[in-house]
Amino acid sequence: MFPSSPAYIIVLLTMLASWLVQRRLKNKFEQYSQIGLQNGLSGKQIAELMLADNGITDVRVISTDGRLTDHYNPADKTVNLSESVYAERSAAAAAVAAHECGHAVQHAQAYSALKFRSAMVPALSAVSRFMPILLIAGVFLLNRTPWPLAAGVVLFSLTTLFSFITLPVEFDASKRALAWIDSRGIVTKQEHAMAKDALWWAAMTYVVAALGSLATLFYYATMLLGGRRNN
């Protein structure tokens, strides 16, 4: 009924990697947040400047609760910056603000990977309601029938695909952000290095999440195949 040990070990390793990367990211942002940006601009000001430079006038920059909760919402066209990033004047704040505006630029320019990712959201919202039930029921019913687990694996594969589609979207947004803050003279050479490092660790959280999703998919697929051989 249960998967082979290699599948279980892979899942545990990805969970450990996720925890380590999240901890490293938090430490990096705390470190770089202590160093003031030489030009004195806040995250909000940097975001508004990048939007203006790209001819984007219908996107608002707003503050949102929490830490590392920054995101771009294409539905209402808002760049949501966490409270510290919104008001902070540091390399970390500059990196995050420009990165989220990078998503706004992607949206304005109809970046293909972002369009594909956004198109998947409605389907994934529906999938998320049924997938956990199918996976749990499938595990317990595997000795009787493989179909519930098989259906759960198919649905889970969609979430895994979504995780991997997210990667080029995030890396491209960081690339746009770093190119802009350099060309606009937002950061010094030292501040650029800090911004690049912060964004790299942020990107690694998405990489680990995608690998974790793939490992979990492998875990359930191994369980399914093992159950079918035993029947």
Secondary structure, DSSP 8 states (H G I E B T S, - for coil): ----HHHHHHHHHHHHHHHHHHHHHHHHHHHHHTSB-TT---HHHHHHHHHHHTT--S-EEEEESSSS--EEETTTTEEEEEHHHHH--BHHHHHHHHHHHHHHHHHHTT-HHHHHHHHHHHHHHHHHHHHHHHHHHHHHHTTT-SHHHHHHHHHHHHHHHHHHHHHHHHHHHHHHHHHHHHHTT-S-HHHHHHHHHHHHHHHHHHHHHHHHHHHHHHHHHHHHHHHHHH-
